[in-house]
Amino acid sequence: MSGTPREPGGYLPIAEHGLIGDLRSVALVGTNGTIDWYCCGAFDAPSVFASILDAERGGRFELTATVPAKTKQFYFPDTNVLITRFFTEDGVGEVQDFMPVDGTSAEAERHRLIRRVLCVRGSIPFRTRVAPRFDYGARPHTVRMTGDVAVFESAELTLALTATVPLETDGPDAQAEFKLSEGEEAVFALDRVGDEVSPRGCARTEAAAQFATTVAYWRRWLSASKYRGRWREHVHRSALTLKLLTYAPTGAIVAAPTTSLPEQLGGERNWDYRYVWVRDAAFCVYALLRLGFTGEAEAFMDFVTRHITPGDGSPSGPLQIMYGIDGRTDLPEREIAHLEGHQGSAPVRIGNAAADQLQLDIYGALIDSVYLYDKWAKPISSDQWDDVCALVDWVCDHWDQPDEGIWETRGGRKNFLYSRLMCWVAIERAIRTANRRGLPADLPRWRQSRDTIYRRIMHRGWSESRGAFVQHEDDDVLDAAVLMMPLTKFIAPTDPKWLSTLDALTQDLVSDSLVYRYDPGASPDGLRGDEGTFSICSFWYVEAMVHAGRVDEARLAFEKMLTYANHLGLYAEEISHTGEQQGNFPQAFTHLALISAAFNLDRALG
């Protein structure tokens, strides 16, 4: 990455960022050295730095050379430690950004964020400005110097900034200018303080020790990967990213660590993704188990047992589609009017009203993850099986109703094929588990419901005029979600009806390997504007072609998709018609689909 292109209004493109984190929250670091997204303490906590959503009012942590510089950014190998390098006429410097993590909770409440600045050649002048804006920029704060520590204090949160260079306050901010010569370094550490955590300096030796500990942690974690295929670098970066999106205290996995990054610049498709989608997280279990990370899968299954399944073997009505990282169900959606949104893409939303939608497909994703966990990790308990039975019984009673579907449309409920498909998966996987383990189940009823759903899909989900399976019953609109039909083993990947569907999708929804979810013009979703191609669908497309025997086409499409990643191998939710990353970033769904596609493509290539 050469230079640091900026968009109008002082915004870096979404893709011009790397990610660091401590398994509780993350920060986005721009290629210009600015941290412009950080929610201290938890993924869904109010932001401290949010200049990615409002360049003026959001808050930021700037750290850059004061002379013209080109920058490049990369991860310290096999870790989530991010390096941003500055190349100037007089020298080369770098900023090492990380949030210390060592696998224990001793320092977890400090939520420390360390920035080590090193000069590796010549000499470079640097400057920093730390400008927190608490509670999404809505809550005022004071700043004071206590010795050599700058303390930022608001009503709900206090941060302490320590540095090995002199700091001074400037209004509500702290700043410093300093020059480093070859071999010299400066250290900045931002801590959450209060109650039982007091301000503590961060000397160079301590920063170096925490750097080494953090590097060792990430390398030790990644060493458990069983993937040895062709795309190891991309798969392992995806795995490291999924791990960063894990909330260690509960095992929850967030869909993305950001809110309101637009699916279309200037549009209204801006959502808060800092929660646990049952669908996304269940697919994560599949991807992590494929790689051999059984601990993460077990932690998520514990989250499911505690917060999602009924818990007493009795149905409790439809499951909520998403939960807070602590398991809470109340996620009210509101708009933050004083933030202009990324490049003026309002509104900025906090919370997500889709939590109240009915999305029947989540039952298939959830029970499929239980099935895979039981098969590949460890057998589920008798209590967990009772919960599965209660869920399957509920699906048998309620699969035949319209819902909002996988894409969370806000244009009214419909009889979506994908929802039917995943209800079939829920029942079918439960039958498999019962048969393999010899577990008690109402198998005659389950089989009858499973077969009824199958025939309903084949009869009313197939369009003779399109020669394809379609988005919802008795219509002819295409939808990339049907790519899951062969992947879930509902239909043979070489079935003539499926191959005809694959050809129709290729014709209508695929552009240079990139796949649109659906056509909002043909199937109104209740929202204004257009969107980009959906990256998870592009990887589903690769996998569907692999299973159909079109391996050469699949490999080419996969290699093309890799070129749409950012400089660090990260993906947002969507890709624009000009190839730019759009939507919340990075997105778990996309990275888990990359892992699955790579795994299956490797196997097909032999």
C-alpha positions in Angstrom: 0.0 0.0 0.0 1.7 3.2 -1.1 0.6 6.5 0.2 -2.6 7.1 2.2 -5.4 8.1 -0.2 -8.1 10.2 1.6 -11.7 10.6 0.5 -13.6 13.9 0.7 -14.1 15.3 4.2 -11.0 13.7 5.6 -12.1 10.1 5.5 -9.9 7.1 4.7 -11.6 4.5 2.6 -13.0 1.6 4.6 -10.4 -0.8 3.2 -7.5 1.4 4.3 -7.6 -0.1 7.8 -6.2 -2.9 9.8 -7.6 -4.5 12.9 -6.2 -5.0 16.4 -8.0 -6.3 19.5 -7.9 -8.0 22.9 -10.8 -10.6 22.5 -13.1 -8.0 24.1 -13.0 -5.1 21.6 -11.1 -3.9 18.6 -9.6 -0.8 17.1 -9.3 0.1 13.4 -6.0 1.6 12.5 -5.8 3.5 9.2 -2.9 3.4 6.8 -2.2 7.0 7.9 -1.5 5.8 11.4 -4.8 7.1 12.9 -7.0 5.0 15.1 -10.5 6.1 14.0 -12.7 3.4 15.6 -12.4 2.0 19.1 -15.1 1.0 21.6 -13.3 0.6 25.0 -14.1 -2.5 27.0 -16.5 -4.3 24.7 -17.5 -4.5 21.0 -20.8 -2.9 21.6 -19.7 -0.3 24.2 -20.0 3.4 23.2 -17.2 4.6 21.0 -14.2 6.5 22.2 -12.7 7.0 18.7 -15.3 7.2 15.8 -13.8 9.5 13.2 -14.6 6.8 10.6 -18.2 7.8 11.2 -17.6 11.6 11.6 -14.2 13.1 10.8 -14.9 16.2 13.0 -16.9 15.0 15.9 -16.1 11.3 16.2 -12.7 11.4 18.0 -9.3 9.9 16.9 -5.8 8.9 18.0 -3.5 10.4 15.4 0.1 9.2 15.2 2.0 10.2 12.1 5.2 11.6 10.6 5.2 15.4 10.3 7.0 15.3 7.0 5.7 13.9 3.7 5.6 10.1 3.9 4.5 7.1 2.1 3.0 4.3 4.2 2.7 0.5 4.1 0.9 -1.7 6.5 1.3 -5.4 7.4 0.7 -7.8 10.2 3.6 -9.1 12.2 3.7 -12.6 10.8 1.1 -15.0 12.2 -0.3 -12.5 14.7 -2.8 -9.7 15.1 0.0 -7.2 15.8 -0.2 -4.4 13.2 2.7 -2.6 11.7 2.3 0.7 9.9 5.6 1.9 8.2 6.4 5.5 7.3 8.9 6.1 4.4 10.3 9.7 4.3 13.3 11.3 2.6 15.3 11.3 5.8 14.4 7.9 7.3 12.0 5.0 7.8 9.9 4.6 10.9 7.1 2.3 12.1 4.2 2.1 14.5 3.5 -1.2 16.1 -0.1 -1.3 17.3 -1.5 -4.0 19.5 -3.8 -4.7 22.5 -1.9 -6.9 24.9 -3.4 -10.4 25.3 -1.7 -13.3 27.0 -4.6 -15.8 27.5 -5.2 -14.7 31.1 -7.5 -12.1 32.7 -5.0 -10.5 35.0 -4.8 -7.3 33.0 -8.0 -7.7 31.0 -9.9 -4.9 32.8 -7.2 -2.4 31.8 -8.0 -2.8 28.1 -4.6 -1.5 27.3 -3.9 -0.2 23.8 -0.1 0.2 23.0 1.5 2.1 20.2 5.2 1.6 19.9 7.0 4.1 17.5 10.4 3.1 16.2 12.8 4.7 13.9 14.6 2.0 11.9 16.6 4.2 9.5 17.8 7.8 9.5 15.6 10.1 11.6 11.9 11.1 11.5 9.8 13.7 13.3 6.5 12.5 14.6 3.4 14.0 16.1 0.5 12.6 18.0 -2.9 13.9 19.0 -5.2 11.9 21.2 -8.7 13.2 20.9 -11.3 10.9 22.6 -14.9 11.7 22.2 -16.9 9.7 24.6 -20.3 8.0 24.0 -20.3 8.4 20.3 -19.1 12.0 20.7 -22.2 12.9 22.8 -20.6 13.1 26.3 -18.2 15.9 27.4 -15.0 15.1 29.2 -12.1 16.8 31.0 -8.4 16.2 30.5 -5.7 16.9 33.1 -2.1 16.0 33.5 -1.2 14.0 36.6 2.6 13.9 36.5 3.4 12.6 33.1 0.0 10.9 32.6 -2.9 12.6 30.7 -6.2 11.6 32.3 -9.4 11.9 30.2 -12.5 11.7 32.4 -16.1 11.5 31.4 -19.2 10.6 33.5 -19.0 6.9 32.6 -15.4 6.2 31.5 -11.9 7.4 32.4 -8.9 6.8 30.2 -5.2 7.4 31.0 -2.6 8.0 28.4 1.0 7.4 29.3 4.0 8.1 27.1 7.8 8.1 27.1 7.8 11.5 25.5 6.4 14.7 27.1 2.7 15.2 26.7 0.7 18.5 26.9 -3.0 19.2 26.8 -4.7 21.2 24.1 -8.3 21.9 24.9 -10.0 18.4 25.4 -7.0 16.6 23.7 -3.5 15.6 24.5 -0.6 16.0 22.0 3.1 15.6 21.6 5.8 16.3 18.9 9.0 14.4 19.0 11.8 13.3 16.8 13.4 9.8 16.7 16.8 8.8 15.3 17.8 5.4 14.2 17.4 2.8 17.0 15.2 5.1 19.2 11.6 4.4 20.1 8.7 6.1 21.9 5.8 4.3 23.6 2.2 5.4 24.1 -0.3 3.4 26.2 -4.0 4.1 26.6 -5.7 2.4 29.6 -9.1 2.3 31.0 -8.8 3.2 34.6 -10.9 3.6 37.7 -12.1 1.5 40.6 -9.5 -1.3 40.8 -7.4 -0.2 37.9 -5.1 2.8 38.5 -3.0 4.6 36.0 0.3 3.0 35.4 3.2 4.1 33.2 4.3 2.0 30.2 8.1 2.0 29.9 9.8 0.8 26.8 10.8 -2.4 28.6 7.2 -3.2 29.6 5.9 -2.4 26.1 8.6 -4.7 24.6 7.6 -7.5 27.0 3.9 -7.1 26.3 4.7 -7.1 22.6 6.6 -10.4 22.9 3.9 -11.9 25.0 1.1 -10.9 22.6 3.1 -12.2 19.6 3.6 -15.5 21.4 -0.1 -15.8 22.2 -1.2 -15.3 18.7 1.4 -17.7 17.3 0.6 -20.3 19.8 -3.1 -20.0 19.0 -2.6 -20.2 15.2 -0.3 -23.2 15.6 -3.4 -25.3 16.3 -4.6 -24.9 12.7 -4.7 -28.1 10.7 -5.0 -26.3 7.4 -2.0 -27.1 5.1 -3.6 -26.2 1.7 -2.7 -23.8 -1.1 -4.1 -20.6 0.4 -2.6 -20.9 3.9 -1.9 -17.2 4.2 -5.4 -16.1 3.4 -7.1 -18.9 5.4 -4.9 -18.1 8.5 -5.6 -14.4 8.2 -9.3 -15.2 8.1 -8.9 -17.4 11.2 -7.0 -14.7 13.1 -9.7 -12.2 12.1 -12.5 -14.5 13.3 -10.6 -15.0 16.6 -10.4 -11.2 17.0 -14.2 -11.0 16.6 -14.6 -13.4 19.6 -15.7 -12.0 23.0 -13.7 -14.1 25.4 -15.8 -13.7 28.5 -18.8 -15.4 26.9 -17.6 -17.1 23.7 -19.8 -14.9 21.6 -18.7 -14.1 18.0 -19.8 -10.8 16.6 -20.9 -10.4 13.0 -18.5 -7.4 12.6 -16.9 -5.0 15.0 -18.3 -1.8 13.5 -21.6 0.0 13.1 -23.1 2.0 10.2 -20.3 1.6 7.7 -22.4 2.1 4.5 -23.4 -0.6 2.0 -23.7 2.3 -0.4 -22.1 5.7 0.0 -24.8 8.2 0.7 -27.4 5.5 1.2 -29.4 4.4 4.2 -28.3 0.8 4.4 -26.2 1.4 7.5 -26.5 -1.2 10.3 -25.0 -2.1 13.7 -23.3 -5.4 13.4 -21.6 -5.6 16.8 -23.9 -8.4 18.0 -24.1 -12.2 17.9 -26.2 -13.4 14.9 -27.2 -17.0 15.4 -26.7 -17.6 11.7 -23.2 -16.0 11.4 -21.8 -17.5 14.6 -23.1 -21.0 13.8 -21.2 -20.8 10.4 -18.2 -19.7 12.3 -18.3 -22.9 14.4 -18.2 -24.9 11.1 -15.2 -22.9 9.8 -13.2 -23.1 13.0 -13.9 -26.8 13.4 -12.7 -27.3 9.9 -9.4 -25.8 10.9 -9.1 -27.6 14.2 -10.0 -24.8 16.6 -12.3 -26.9 18.9 -11.9 -24.6 21.9 -13.6 -21.7 20.1 -16.4 -24.0 18.9 -16.9 -25.3 22.5 -17.0 -21.7 23.9 -19.7 -20.7 21.3 -21.7 -23.9 22.1 -21.6 -22.9 25.8 -23.0 -19.5 24.8 -25.7 -21.1 22.8 -26.6 -23.4 25.7 -26.7 -20.5 28.2 -28.5 -17.9 26.2 -30.2 -19.2 23.0 -31.7 -22.6 23.5 -34.8 -23.0 25.7 -32.8 -24.6 28.6 -35.6 -26.7 29.9 -36.4 -28.9 26.9 -39.6 -26.9 26.1 -40.2 -24.6 23.2 -40.2 -20.9 24.0 -41.5 -19.5 20.8 -39.3 -18.3 17.9 -35.6 -17.8 18.8 -34.3 -14.2 18.6 -32.0 -13.9 15.5 -29.3 -12.0 17.4 -28.1 -11.4 20.9 -25.8 -9.1 22.7 -22.3 -10.4 23.4 -23.4 -11.0 27.0 -26.5 -12.8 25.9 -29.0 -9.9 26.4 -32.0 -9.8 24.1 -32.8 -6.1 24.3 -31.1 -4.4 21.3 -33.2 -1.3 20.6 -32.3 0.6 17.4 -31.8 4.3 17.5 -30.1 6.9 15.3 -27.2 9.1 16.4 -28.1 12.4 14.7 -25.0 14.4 15.6 -22.7 12.0 13.6 -22.7 12.6 9.9 -21.8 9.0 9.0 -18.9 7.8 6.9 -18.5 10.3 4.1 -21.8 11.7 5.0 -23.7 8.4 4.8 -26.4 8.9 7.4 -28.0 7.7 9.5 -25.6 6.3 12.1 -27.5 3.6 13.9 -26.9 2.0 17.3 -28.7 -1.2 18.1 -30.6 -3.3 15.5 -34.3 -3.5 15.0 -33.8 -6.7 13.0 -33.5 -8.5 16.4 -37.3 -8.5 16.4 -37.7 -10.1 12.9 -38.7 -13.7 12.3 -36.0 -15.5 10.4 -36.7 -19.2 10.2 -33.3 -20.1 8.6 -31.5 -19.6 11.9 -32.8 -22.9 13.2 -31.0 -24.8 10.4 -27.7 -22.9 11.0 -27.9 -23.5 14.7 -28.8 -27.2 14.7 -26.3 -27.8 11.9 -23.6 -26.3 14.1 -24.7 -28.6 17.0 -24.6 -31.6 14.6 -21.1 -30.7 13.4 -19.9 -30.1 17.0 -21.3 -33.4 18.2 -19.6 -35.1 15.2 -16.2 -33.4 15.2 -15.6 -32.0 18.6 -17.4 -33.8 21.5 -20.8 -35.4 22.0 -23.5 -33.0 23.2 -25.0 -33.6 26.6 -28.5 -35.0 27.3 -29.7 -31.6 28.3 -28.4 -30.1 25.0 -30.2 -32.9 23.1 -33.5 -32.1 24.9 -33.1 -28.5 23.8 -32.4 -29.6 20.2 -35.6 -31.7 20.3 -37.6 -28.8 21.6 -36.3 -26.6 18.7 -37.0 -29.2 16.1 -40.5 -29.8 17.4 -41.1 -26.0 17.1 -39.8 -26.0 13.5 -42.1 -28.9 12.6 -45.0 -26.8 13.8 -44.0 -23.4 12.4 -41.9 -23.8 9.2 -44.8 -23.1 6.9 -45.0 -19.3 7.4 -43.6 -16.2 5.8 -40.6 -14.5 7.4 -38.1 -11.7 6.7 -35.5 -14.1 5.5 -31.7 -14.3 5.6 -31.2 -10.8 4.2 -33.4 -9.2 6.8 -35.5 -7.3 4.3 -37.7 -4.6 5.6 -40.3 -4.9 2.9 -42.6 -7.4 4.5 -42.6 -11.1 5.1 -42.5 -13.6 2.3 -42.2 -17.4 1.8 -38.5 -17.4 1.2 -37.0 -20.6 -0.2 -33.8 -20.2 1.9 -35.9 -20.2 5.1 -37.6 -23.4 4.0 -34.3 -24.9 3.0 -32.8 -24.3 6.4 -35.9 -25.6 8.3 -35.3 -28.8 6.3 -31.6 -28.7 7.4 -32.7 -28.3 11.1 -34.8 -31.4 11.0 -32.5 -33.4 8.8 -29.4 -32.8 10.9 -31.4 -33.6 14.1 -32.5 -36.9 12.5 -28.9 -37.7 11.6 -27.7 -37.0 15.2 -30.5 -39.1 16.7 -29.7 -42.1 14.4 -25.9 -41.9 14.9 -26.1 -41.6 18.7 -29.3 -43.7 19.2 -30.9 -40.7 21.0 -34.7 -40.6 21.7 -36.7 -38.5 19.1 -40.1 -38.4 17.5 -38.5 -39.7 14.3 -41.8 -40.4 12.4 -43.0 -36.9 12.8 -39.6 -35.4 12.0 -39.3 -37.4 8.8 -42.8 -36.4 7.7 -42.0 -32.7 8.3 -38.7 -33.0 6.6 -40.1 -34.7 3.5 -43.0 -32.2 3.3 -40.6 -29.3 3.3 -38.5 -31.0 0.6 -41.6 -31.5 -1.7 -42.8 -27.9 -1.0 -39.4 -26.5 -2.1 -39.2 -28.7 -5.2 -42.8 -27.8 -6.2 -43.2 -24.1 -5.3 -39.5 -23.0 -5.1 -38.8 -24.0 -8.7 -39.6 -21.7 -11.6 -40.1 -23.4 -15.0 -39.9 -20.0 -16.8 -36.5 -19.2 -15.2 -35.3 -22.8 -15.1 -34.1 -22.1 -11.6 -34.9 -22.2 -7.9 -36.0 -18.8 -6.9 -36.0 -16.4 -3.9 -39.5 -17.0 -2.7 -42.5 -19.2 -3.6 -44.5 -18.8 -6.7 -42.3 -16.1 -8.2 -39.3 -15.9 -10.6 -36.9 -13.6 -8.7 -33.3 -15.1 -8.3 -31.5 -15.0 -5.0 -27.9 -16.0 -4.3 -28.9 -17.6 -1.0 -30.1 -20.7 -3.0 -26.3 -21.4 -3.6 -26.6 -23.1 -0.2 -28.9 -25.8 -1.6 -26.1 -28.2 -2.7 -23.8 -27.1 0.1 -26.4 -28.3 2.7 -26.8 -31.6 0.8 -30.5 -30.8 0.0 -29.9 -31.4 -3.7 -27.2 -33.2 -5.6 -24.7 -30.7 -6.9 -24.9 -32.2 -10.4 -28.7 -32.4 -10.5 -30.0 -31.0 -13.8 -32.3 -28.6 -11.9 -29.4 -27.3 -9.8 -27.0 -26.9 -12.8 -29.7 -24.9 -14.6 -30.1 -22.8 -11.4 -26.3 -22.2 -11.3 -26.3 -21.1 -14.9 -29.2 -18.7 -14.2 -27.4 -17.2 -11.2 -24.2 -16.8 -13.2 -26.1 -15.0 -15.9 -28.1 -12.6 -13.7 -26.3 -12.1 -10.4 -22.6 -12.7 -11.1 -20.1 -10.0 -12.3 -16.5 -11.1 -12.6 -16.8 -13.7 -9.9 -18.6 -11.2 -7.7 -22.2 -12.1 -6.7 -25.1 -9.9 -5.9 -27.5 -11.2 -3.2 -30.6 -10.3 -5.3 -31.9 -7.5 -7.5 -33.7 -4.9 -5.2 -35.5 -3.6 -8.3 -37.1 -7.0 -9.0 -37.6 -7.8 -5.4 -38.2 -4.6 -3.3 -36.7 -4.9 0.2 -38.2 -1.8 1.7 -35.0 0.3 1.5 -33.8 3.0 -0.9 -30.7 2.8 -3.0 -28.6 0.0 -4.3 -25.8 -2.1 -2.8 -22.6 -3.8 -3.9 -21.9 -7.5 -4.4 -22.1 -9.6 -1.3 -18.8 -11.2 -0.6 -20.1 -14.3 1.3 -22.2 -15.1 -1.8 -19.1 -14.9 -4.0 -17.4 -17.6 -1.9 -20.6 -19.7 -1.8 -20.5 -19.4 -5.6 -17.0 -20.8 -5.6 -18.0 -23.7 -3.4 -21.1 -24.5 -5.4 -19.0 -24.7 -8.6 -16.5 -27.0 -6.9 -19.3 -29.4 -5.9 -20.7 -29.2 -9.5 -17.4 -30.3 -10.9 -16.5 -26.9 -12.4 -13.3 -26.9 -10.6 -11.2 -24.8 -13.0 -14.0 -22.1 -13.1 -14.2 -22.2 -9.3 -10.4 -21.8 -8.9 -10.4 -18.8 -11.2 -13.3 -17.2 -9.4 -11.6 -17.8 -6.0 -8.3 -16.3 -7.1 -10.3 -13.2 -8.4 -12.0 -12.9 -5.1 -8.7 -12.8 -3.3 -7.7 -9.7 -5.3 -10.7 -7.8 -3.8 -9.3 -8.2 -0.3 -7.6 -5.2 1.2 -3.9 -4.9 1.6 -4.1 -7.1 4.8 -6.4 -9.8 3.4 -9.5 -8.3 5.1 -13.0 -8.1 3.7 -15.9 -5.8 4.4 -19.5 -7.1 3.8 -19.7 -5.9 0.2 -17.7 -4.8 -2.8 -18.8 -1.8 -4.9 -18.9 -1.8 -8.7 -15.5 -0.1 -8.6 -14.0 -2.7 -6.4 -14.1 -0.8 -3.1 -14.9 -2.4 0.2 -18.4 -1.4 1.5 -20.4 -2.1 4.7 -19.2 -3.1 8.1 -15.6 -4.2 8.3 -14.2 -6.8 8.7 -17.2 -9.2 8.4 -17.1 -12.6 10.0 -19.5 -14.1 7.5 -17.1 -13.4 4.6 -14.0 -14.7 6.2 -15.7 -18.0 7.3 -17.0 -18.5 3.8 -13.4 -17.9 2.4 -12.2 -20.7 4.8 -14.9 -23.1 3.6 -14.3 -22.3 0.0 -10.6 -22.7 0.3 -11.0 -26.0 2.2 -13.3 -27.5 -0.4 -11.4 -26.2 -3.4 -8.2 -27.6 -2.1 -9.8 -31.0 -1.6 -11.2 -31.0 -5.1 -7.8 -30.0 -6.6 -6.1 -32.9 -4.8 
